């Protein structure tokens, strides 16, 4: 995508009333509305500046479509945030970005956030980075190395959702390596080993030039500090690193850099990437650290100047963006809920965090390792120290809603009407559905889609089926092309996404989890219809955090831990997380009966697809 046609993906799509756009101010709270206008995305969330003696923590989050910066006080209250778009190139299954472009966007966002919140660089006591699990390639000088077919050196990042390495993933999975049991039994093409193998097989010149392969969030902390220590979060979740090799070190005083002892050299050799073992795994990580561990000597002079901060400001070891969302929301429970379960360690194991943006990640923790087919993990200490993480996911949720709406013939007229009314497109669709419910005497909004069913696997199925070849299905289409028909299709897609989450929750609980409460954050968590459908379909209450920007908060928490403001990540989470609204499932038994029926159809759609795939394969054999 060219620089003059940058667009915000669904994790930055406005889901709240856009009338607040004109009221952005450094004094009053405002709803965050992100929109691309060819330049910097607007700033959001500012509060009256407290005294200059305050301690402020900076969180940076690089999503699929933008880089964002947020400033928080010691209680986790947001002081100001800003966003800047990042460039993305998409050609078929290949999706690429530029680390140089991303760093420039971060610097712009940090500068804008500090200006909006009236925060001086000297007040920022700690910094944390979070980012998508995209793969960055740099040479010995730290310069970009192309991962693109066309050799464009700017394009040195394979974006997380890139699916070029499907065949490489299949090849790796055919080896049945023991490390695969820690990622649901199979690697996804969205993980790093298949992407690395693809580059080696297809771009030999680039392969020979790369000095460091890094997860994007690790590269950000490296760019800021000069320390290329990798995070247990990124390496364990996306690189097959066995984090539990460090279990004993958790009990040692003070988190420190640890020699990387969790790489399975036999795995890398058998998949054809044995050269990554050279130099004590220098290209993929010789040392690892727990999230929040202070890196190097803090910000380098060069990075501090670019960011407008102070050299030496502590920087915490990074997190993947979804996992930062987990850290920013996992302890955001009302006192009544936390008091209901006396054992705090047991209580946290009953929760699942939904980080809902371009995709949705489903994060749950347990004290014991739980092997769940088709679900990533168990990952030791990849999010919450000393807990095993289970990570489910849907590869396209916000991106799917964008696709469904933008490709409908009624999209343009609907968007024009939303703009003229100064409301978001989603708010207009939600209002249309409410009106249709009354017009058609429907018992409840969800019942409007009794004839439309959606399997949302438009970008494959990440969990719990782990089938990257799965395709999306829409059942019940007619020649109707009206705005009302688009509203129904939108609702059915939201429901399909929620049925997918129900499938993940049920699958996890069938394999040892005890999930009964959901916590949601991200762009889609600002959409009331999306949330209510999920609560009704899954049958669990959904808790929203006090602060909308949970991923930014999670990143800022890393900075607070690195600055020693809190003694541990969990202590920081308890101090800086806070609960907001709670969405309860409908008590109407007819709603449950309706969704149970639609869920059966949802499950059947995939089974029918598998059967049809087999029939066609036999016909072409």
C-alpha positions in Angstrom: 0.0 0.0 0.0 1.5 3.3 -1.0 2.3 6.0 1.5 -0.5 8.3 0.3 -3.1 5.6 0.8 -2.6 4.5 4.3 -5.6 3.2 6.1 -6.5 2.3 9.6 -7.4 -1.4 10.2 -10.2 -2.5 12.5 -8.2 -2.1 15.6 -8.3 1.6 15.0 -11.7 1.9 13.4 -14.1 4.2 15.3 -16.8 2.3 17.2 -17.9 5.1 19.4 -19.8 8.3 18.7 -17.7 10.5 16.4 -19.2 13.7 17.6 -16.3 14.0 20.1 -13.8 14.5 17.3 -14.2 18.3 17.5 -13.7 18.3 21.3 -10.2 17.0 21.5 -8.5 19.1 24.2 -5.5 18.8 26.6 -7.8 19.5 29.5 -10.9 17.4 29.1 -11.3 13.6 28.6 -12.4 12.7 25.1 -13.4 9.5 23.5 -10.6 8.0 21.3 -11.5 8.3 17.6 -8.8 7.1 15.2 -9.1 7.9 11.6 -6.6 8.2 8.7 -6.5 11.4 6.8 -3.2 11.0 5.0 -1.2 12.2 8.0 -0.9 11.8 11.7 -3.9 10.2 13.3 -5.5 12.5 15.9 -4.6 12.5 19.6 -6.9 11.3 22.3 -7.5 11.0 26.0 -6.0 13.9 27.9 -6.6 15.0 31.5 -5.7 18.1 33.4 -2.0 18.0 34.2 -1.1 17.1 37.8 1.9 18.6 39.6 5.3 18.3 38.0 6.5 15.8 40.7 4.4 13.0 39.2 5.8 9.7 37.8 4.5 8.9 34.4 4.9 5.6 32.4 4.9 5.4 28.7 3.4 2.5 26.7 4.0 2.1 23.0 1.9 -0.3 20.9 2.5 -1.1 17.2 -0.7 -2.6 15.7 -1.4 -3.7 12.2 -2.3 -0.2 11.0 -0.9 2.3 13.4 1.7 3.0 16.1 0.3 4.4 19.3 1.7 5.9 22.5 0.0 6.3 25.9 1.0 7.9 29.1 -0.3 6.6 32.4 0.1 7.5 36.1 1.0 5.1 38.9 -2.6 4.0 39.3 -3.0 3.1 35.6 -5.1 6.2 34.7 -4.4 7.4 31.2 -3.1 10.9 30.9 -2.9 11.2 27.1 -2.5 9.1 24.0 -1.8 9.6 20.3 -1.7 7.5 17.2 0.2 7.6 13.9 -0.5 5.5 10.8 2.1 3.0 9.5 2.6 1.8 5.9 1.6 -1.7 4.8 2.1 -3.5 1.5 -0.2 -6.4 0.7 0.2 -8.6 -2.4 -1.7 -11.8 -2.2 -0.6 -13.8 0.8 2.4 -11.5 1.3 1.9 -8.7 3.7 4.9 -6.5 4.6 5.9 -3.4 6.6 9.0 -1.2 7.2 10.8 -1.0 10.6 12.1 2.5 9.6 8.5 3.7 8.9 7.3 2.2 12.2 10.0 3.9 14.3 9.2 7.2 12.7 5.5 6.7 13.5 6.4 5.8 17.1 8.4 9.0 17.6 5.6 11.1 16.1 3.0 9.4 18.4 5.1 9.8 21.5 5.7 13.5 20.8 2.0 14.1 20.2 1.0 12.2 23.3 3.4 14.1 25.5 2.2 17.4 24.1 -1.4 16.5 24.6 -1.0 15.4 28.2 1.4 18.2 29.0 4.1 15.7 30.1 7.7 16.6 29.9 10.3 13.9 29.0 11.8 14.1 32.4 8.5 12.9 34.0 8.6 9.6 32.1 10.1 7.1 34.5 9.8 4.0 32.4 9.0 2.8 28.9 7.5 -0.4 27.6 6.9 -1.7 24.0 4.2 -4.0 22.6 3.7 -5.0 19.0 2.2 -7.5 16.6 4.2 -10.7 16.3 5.7 -9.7 13.0 9.1 -10.8 11.8 11.9 -8.2 11.4 15.1 -8.7 9.4 18.2 -6.4 9.9 21.9 -6.7 9.0 25.0 -6.3 11.2 24.6 -2.5 11.1 20.9 -2.7 12.1 19.8 -1.7 8.6 16.7 -3.2 7.0 17.1 -6.4 4.9 14.3 -7.0 2.3 11.9 -9.9 2.9 10.0 -8.9 -0.3 9.9 -10.6 -3.7 10.8 -7.3 -5.3 13.9 -6.6 -3.1 12.6 -3.3 -1.7 14.9 -2.9 1.4 12.2 -0.8 3.1 10.0 -3.9 3.3 12.0 -5.8 6.0 9.0 -7.0 8.1 6.8 -10.0 7.4 3.5 -9.0 9.0 2.0 -11.4 11.5 -1.0 -12.2 9.3 1.1 -13.0 6.3 0.3 -16.5 5.0 3.1 -17.0 2.5 4.5 -19.9 4.5 1.6 -22.3 4.6 3.6 -25.1 2.8 6.6 -24.5 5.1 4.3 -24.9 8.1 3.0 -28.2 6.7 6.6 -29.4 6.1 7.6 -28.5 9.7 4.5 -30.1 11.2 5.2 -33.3 9.3 8.3 -33.8 11.4 6.3 -34.1 14.6 9.0 -32.5 16.7 8.4 -32.7 20.5 8.4 -28.8 20.6 5.2 -28.8 18.7 3.2 -30.1 21.7 3.8 -26.7 23.2 2.0 -24.9 20.3 -1.2 -27.0 20.1 0.5 -29.8 18.2 1.3 -27.8 15.1 3.0 -24.5 14.1 0.9 -21.9 12.3 2.1 -20.1 9.1 1.7 -17.0 11.3 4.6 -18.2 13.6 8.2 -17.4 12.9 9.8 -20.8 12.0 7.7 -21.3 8.8 8.4 -17.7 7.7 12.1 -18.1 8.3 12.1 -21.3 6.2 10.2 -19.5 3.4 12.9 -16.7 3.3 15.7 -19.3 3.2 14.0 -21.2 0.4 13.0 -18.2 -1.7 15.3 -15.2 -0.9 18.8 -16.6 -0.5 20.5 -13.2 -0.9 18.4 -11.8 2.0 18.9 -14.9 4.1 22.7 -14.5 3.8 22.6 -10.8 4.7 20.4 -11.0 7.9 22.4 -10.6 11.1 19.4 -10.5 13.4 15.9 -12.0 13.1 13.6 -10.4 15.7 10.0 -10.3 16.7 8.8 -6.7 16.2 8.4 -5.9 19.9 11.9 -7.2 20.6 13.3 -5.1 17.7 11.6 -2.0 19.2 13.3 -2.5 22.6 16.6 -3.2 20.8 16.2 0.0 18.7 15.5 1.9 22.0 18.3 0.4 24.1 20.8 -1.4 21.9 20.2 -4.5 24.0 19.0 -7.5 21.8 17.8 -9.6 24.7 14.6 -11.3 23.7 11.4 -11.6 25.6 10.1 -14.9 26.9 6.8 -13.8 25.5 7.9 -13.6 21.9 10.3 -16.4 21.8 8.0 -18.9 23.6 4.8 -18.0 21.8 6.1 -17.5 18.2 9.6 -19.2 18.0 9.1 -22.6 19.8 11.4 -21.6 22.6 10.8 -23.7 25.7 10.5 -21.1 28.4 10.0 -23.7 31.2 13.7 -24.4 30.9 14.0 -21.3 33.2 11.5 -22.4 35.8 14.1 -22.7 38.5 15.5 -19.2 37.8 12.1 -17.7 38.7 12.9 -18.3 42.3 16.2 -16.5 42.2 16.3 -12.9 43.5 16.1 -10.2 40.8 15.1 -10.9 37.2 18.1 -10.8 35.0 19.2 -11.6 31.5 19.4 -15.3 31.1 21.4 -17.3 28.6 19.0 -18.8 26.1 18.8 -22.5 27.2 15.4 -23.2 25.8 16.2 -23.6 22.1 15.7 -27.1 20.7 18.7 -27.4 18.4 17.5 -30.7 16.9 14.2 -29.0 15.9 16.0 -26.3 13.9 18.3 -28.8 12.3 15.6 -31.2 11.2 13.5 -28.4 9.6 16.5 -27.2 7.6 17.4 -24.1 9.7 20.4 -25.5 11.5 22.4 -22.4 10.6 20.4 -20.4 13.1 22.1 -22.4 15.9 25.5 -20.8 15.0 27.0 -18.4 17.5 24.9 -19.6 20.4 21.7 -18.7 18.5 23.0 -15.2 17.9 20.6 -14.5 15.0 17.5 -15.5 17.0 18.5 -14.8 20.6 21.4 -15.6 22.8 19.7 -14.2 26.0 16.1 -13.9 27.1 14.3 -12.1 29.9 11.0 -12.0 31.7 8.6 -9.3 30.5 9.3 -6.0 32.3 13.0 -6.8 33.0 15.1 -3.7 32.5 17.1 -3.8 29.4 20.7 -2.5 29.0 21.2 0.9 30.4 17.8 2.2 29.4 17.2 4.5 26.5 20.3 5.3 24.4 21.1 8.9 23.8 20.1 8.6 20.2 16.7 7.0 20.9 16.0 9.4 23.8 16.6 12.3 21.5 14.3 10.9 18.8 11.6 10.2 21.4 11.9 13.4 23.3 12.8 11.5 26.5 15.8 11.3 28.9 18.8 9.0 28.2 18.9 6.1 30.6 15.1 6.0 31.1 14.4 2.3 32.0 12.9 0.2 29.3 11.2 -3.1 30.1 11.5 -6.3 28.1 8.6 -6.3 25.7 5.3 -8.2 25.1 3.3 -9.2 22.0 0.4 -6.7 21.7 -2.3 -9.2 22.6 -0.3 -10.3 25.6 0.2 -6.7 26.7 -3.6 -6.4 26.5 -3.8 -9.4 28.8 -1.4 -7.7 31.3 -3.4 -4.5 31.0 -6.8 -6.1 31.7 -6.4 -9.4 33.5 -6.8 -7.9 37.0 -9.5 -5.5 36.0 -12.3 -7.2 38.0 -14.9 -5.6 40.3 -14.3 -6.1 44.0 -17.5 -8.2 44.2 -16.1 -10.6 41.6 -12.7 -10.8 43.2 -14.2 -11.3 46.7 -16.4 -14.2 45.4 -13.3 -16.3 44.9 -11.2 -16.3 48.0 -8.0 -17.7 46.4 -6.6 -15.0 44.2 -4.4 -17.5 42.3 -7.5 -19.7 41.6 -9.6 -16.6 40.6 -7.2 -15.5 37.8 -7.5 -19.0 36.3 -11.2 -18.6 35.7 -10.7 -15.6 33.4 -10.1 -15.3 29.7 -9.0 -12.1 28.1 -10.3 -11.3 24.6 -8.0 -8.8 22.8 -10.3 -7.8 19.9 -8.8 -5.8 17.0 -7.9 -6.8 13.5 -7.8 -10.3 14.9 -8.9 -11.6 18.3 -6.6 -13.4 20.7 -8.0 -15.4 23.6 -5.7 -15.5 26.6 -6.1 -17.8 29.7 -3.7 -18.8 32.4 -3.4 -21.9 34.6 -1.0 -23.1 37.3 -0.6 -26.4 35.6 0.4 -26.9 32.0 -2.6 -27.9 29.9 -2.0 -29.4 26.4 -5.0 -28.5 24.2 -5.1 -29.7 20.6 -5.4 -26.8 18.1 -4.7 -24.1 20.7 -1.3 -22.5 21.2 0.6 -23.3 24.4 1.0 -24.1 27.1 3.6 -21.2 27.3 5.3 -20.8 30.6 5.6 -17.2 31.9 4.8 -15.8 28.5 2.3 -13.3 29.9 1.9 -13.7 33.7 5.0 -14.9 35.5 4.9 -18.5 36.8 1.6 -19.2 35.1 1.1 -21.3 32.0 -0.5 -19.4 29.1 -3.1 -20.8 26.8 -3.5 -18.7 23.6 -6.5 -19.2 21.3 -7.2 -16.9 18.4 -9.2 -15.9 15.3 -7.0 -14.6 12.5 -9.6 -12.2 11.1 -12.3 -10.5 13.2 -12.2 -6.7 12.9 -10.5 -7.2 9.5 -13.4 -9.5 8.5 -16.0 -7.0 9.5 -14.2 -4.4 7.4 -14.2 -6.8 4.5 -17.9 -7.6 4.7 -18.9 -4.0 5.0 -16.5 -2.5 2.5 -17.3 -5.0 -0.2 -21.1 -4.6 0.0 -22.8 -2.5 -2.6 -24.6 -0.4 0.1 -21.4 0.4 1.8 -20.7 3.8 0.2 -24.2 5.2 0.8 -24.2 3.9 4.4 -20.8 5.5 5.0 -22.0 8.8 3.5 -25.0 8.8 5.7 -22.9 8.0 8.8 -20.6 10.9 8.0 -23.5 13.3 7.5 -24.9 12.3 10.9 -21.5 12.5 12.6 -21.8 9.0 13.9 -19.6 5.9 13.3 -20.7 3.4 10.6 -21.0 0.7 13.3 -23.3 2.9 15.4 -25.5 3.4 12.3 -25.6 -0.3 11.6 -26.5 -1.1 15.2 -29.3 1.5 15.1 -30.6 0.0 11.9 -30.8 -3.4 13.5 -32.7 -2.0 16.5 -35.2 -0.4 14.1 -35.5 -3.6 12.1 -36.2 -5.6 15.2 -39.3 -3.4 16.0 -40.4 -3.3 12.3 -40.4 -7.1 12.0 -41.7 -7.8 15.5 -38.6 -9.9 16.2 -38.4 -11.1 19.8 -34.7 -9.9 20.1 -32.1 -8.4 17.8 -30.2 -11.7 17.3 -33.3 -13.4 15.9 -33.1 -11.2 12.8 -30.4 -13.6 11.4 -32.4 -16.8 11.6 -31.8 -17.4 7.8 -28.2 -16.1 7.6 -25.2 -18.1 8.9 -21.6 -17.2 8.7 -18.4 -19.3 9.2 -15.8 -16.6 9.8 -12.8 -18.5 8.6 -12.0 -16.0 5.8 -8.3 -16.1 6.8 -8.2 -19.7 8.0 -9.0 -21.2 11.4 -6.3 -20.6 14.0 -8.2 -22.1 16.9 -9.4 -24.6 17.9 -9.3 -26.5 14.6 -5.9 -25.1 13.5 -6.7 -25.3 9.8 -5.1 -22.5 7.8 -6.9 -23.8 4.7 -10.4 -23.3 6.1 -12.5 -20.9 4.1 -15.2 -18.5 5.1 -18.9 -19.4 4.3 -22.0 -17.2 4.1 -25.2 -19.2 4.0 -28.6 -17.5 3.2 -27.8 -14.9 0.6 -30.5 -13.4 -1.7 -30.5 -10.7 -4.4 -31.3 -8.0 -1.8 -28.5 -5.4 -1.8 -30.0 -2.8 0.5 -28.5 -1.2 3.6 -30.8 -3.4 5.7 -29.4 -6.5 4.1 -25.9 -5.3 4.9 -27.0 -4.7 8.5 -28.2 -8.4 8.7 -24.9 -9.6 7.1 -22.9 -7.5 9.6 -24.9 -9.0 12.5 -24.5 -12.6 11.3 -20.8 -12.0 10.9 -20.5 -10.7 14.5 -22.4 -13.8 15.6 -20.2 -16.1 13.6 -17.1 -14.5 15.3 -18.8 -15.0 18.7 -19.6 -18.7 17.9 -16.0 -19.1 17.1 -15.0 -17.8 20.5 -17.6 -20.1 22.2 -16.0 -23.0 20.4 -12.6 -21.9 21.8 -13.9 -21.5 25.3 -15.7 -24.8 25.3 -12.7 -26.6 23.9 -10.4 -25.1 26.5 -12.7 -26.0 29.4 -13.0 -29.5 28.0 -9.2 -29.8 28.4 -8.8 -28.6 31.9 -9.6 -24.9 32.0 -12.4 -23.4 34.2 -13.2 -20.3 32.3 -16.4 -18.6 33.5 -15.6 -14.9 33.1 -14.4 -12.9 30.0 -12.5 -9.6 29.9 -12.4 -7.7 26.7 -10.3 -4.9 25.3 -9.3 -3.6 21.9 -11.2 -1.7 19.2 -14.1 -4.1 18.8 -14.6 -4.0 22.6 -16.0 -0.5 22.1 -18.9 -1.9 20.1 -21.9 -2.7 22.4 -23.5 -5.0 19.9 -20.3 -7.0 19.5 -20.0 -7.4 23.3 -23.7 -8.3 23.9 -23.7 -10.9 21.2 -20.6 -12.5 22.7 -22.0 -12.5 26.3 -25.3 -14.0 25.1 -23.6 -16.6 22.9 -20.9 -17.7 25.3 -23.1 -17.3 28.4 -20.4 -15.5 30.4 -20.3 -12.0 31.8 -17.8 -9.7 30.0 -15.9 -7.2 32.1 -14.5 -4.1 30.4 -11.5 -2.3 31.9 -11.8 1.2 33.3 -9.3 2.4 30.6 -10.1 1.7 27.0 -6.4 1.5 26.0 -5.5 -1.8 27.7 -2.7 -2.8 25.3 -1.0 0.6 25.9 -1.5 0.2 29.6 0.0 -3.3 29.5 3.1 -1.8 27.7 3.3 1.0 30.3 3.2 -1.6 33.1 6.4 -3.1 31.7 8.0 0.4 32.0 6.7 0.7 35.6 8.3 -2.7 36.5 11.5 -1.9 34.7 11.7 1.4 36.7 11.3 -0.6 40.0 8.1 1.3 40.9 6.6 -2.2 41.5 8.4 -5.3 42.6 6.8 -7.6 40.1 4.5 -7.7 37.1 1.6 -9.1 39.1 1.9 -6.3 41.7 1.9 -3.7 39.0 -1.1 -5.3 37.3 -3.1 -5.2 40.6 -2.1 -1.6 41.2 -2.8 -0.3 37.6 -5.7 -2.5 36.4 -9.2 -1.4 37.2 -12.7 -2.6 36.2 -15.3 -0.7 34.2 -18.6 -1.8 32.8 -19.9 -5.4 33.1 -22.0 -6.8 30.2 -24.2 -9.7 31.4 -25.7 -12.4 29.2 -29.4 -12.3 28.5 -31.6 -14.1 31.1 -34.2 -14.9 28.4 -34.2 -18.7 27.8 -35.3 -18.0 24.2 -32.1 -16.2 23.5 -30.1 -19.2 24.7 -32.2 -21.6 22.7 -31.8 -19.5 19.6 -28.0 -19.3 19.9 -27.6 -23.0 20.7 -29.4 -23.8 17.4 -27.3 -21.4 15.4 -24.2 -22.7 17.0 -25.0 -26.2 15.8 -25.3 -24.9 12.3 -22.0 -23.0 12.8 -20.2 -26.2 13.7 -21.9 -28.1 10.8 -20.6 -25.5 8.2 -17.0 -26.5 8.8 -17.8 -30.2 8.7 -19.6 -29.7 5.4 -16.6 -27.8 4.1 -14.2 -30.7 5.0 -16.5 -33.2 3.3 -16.7 -31.0 0.2 -12.9 -30.6 0.2 -12.6 -34.4 0.2 -15.1 -34.9 -2.6 -13.3 -32.4 -4.8 -9.9 -33.8 -4.0 -11.1 -37.2 -5.1 -12.5 -35.8 -8.3 -9.2 -34.2 -9.2 -7.0 -37.2 -8.1 
